[in-house]
Amino acid sequence: MNPGLARLLVTRPAAQADEWVAGLKAEGLDAVALPLIAISAGSKQAALDQAWRDLALSRMLVFVSPNAVQQFFAHRPEGQVWPAQTLAATVGPGSARALREAGVPAELVREPAADAPSFDSEALWQVLSPLDWQGARVLLVRGDGGREWLGERLRERGAVVEAVQSYSRVLPVLDAGQQRLLDEALAAPLAHVWLLSSAEAIGNLAALAPPGADWSQARAVATHERIAEAAGAQGFGRVVLALPKLHEVAAAARALG
């Protein structure tokens, strides 16, 4: 690791944060996990069981995150395989990898092109829009709430779109080590860089920080324009964009020093 670089705080939920920390350390960065979103099982567990029973009736399931994949597949009936006629779509490479690791055949996974300018619903729609969606059943697998943009596009094309909540996002309770990391980052903002992968995480960060915390010297790498805008609105002094790929995040973090 380069001792001249700032410490990079990875704010994804714990399971993904640990994976990112390992990858960023391999890139030579001083990366540590400080999850700003906690994941809990969704409140509608029976709906997930029903979704598995009806799986073969769906033309496509859309998973909004690796957490959606993990929580949905936790309900998979023993021995059930993914139907050959059902697509599994997602907006990011991490979620696509999680789908393949969960047993979805690679040829059924749909995700934005590797060279897409962003990994979001708009980029996924570029892949899905050429298909015929008239009368097709689509199930959105997500947390509590979320953007409706992709569902609206599919409905405009005649799809029957429903949603199922597979998990909940909640404010984390920091342990002693995590609280120490937060305190150090607030006390020495120029010695730290935040890796922000969710606008909700920024709101949670503000809730966990002392009232009136000064963000004017805080620096961040944001993985989407909407996240960068939220960081700017919070008062972050400098925010740079990077696609959620290890080498691009690492390059952006190095550029910030």
Beta strands, then each sheet from edge to edge (+ up, - down):
strand 1: 7-10
strand 2: 31-33
strand 3: 38-41
strand 4: 60-63
strand 5: 87-90
strand 6: 109-110
strand 7: 137-142
strand 8: 160-165
strand 9: 167-170
strand 10: 192-196
strand 11: 219-222
strand 12: 238-241
sheet 1: 2+ 1+ 10+ 11+ 12+
sheet 2: 3+ 9-
sheet 3: 6+ 5+ 4+ 7+ 8+
end
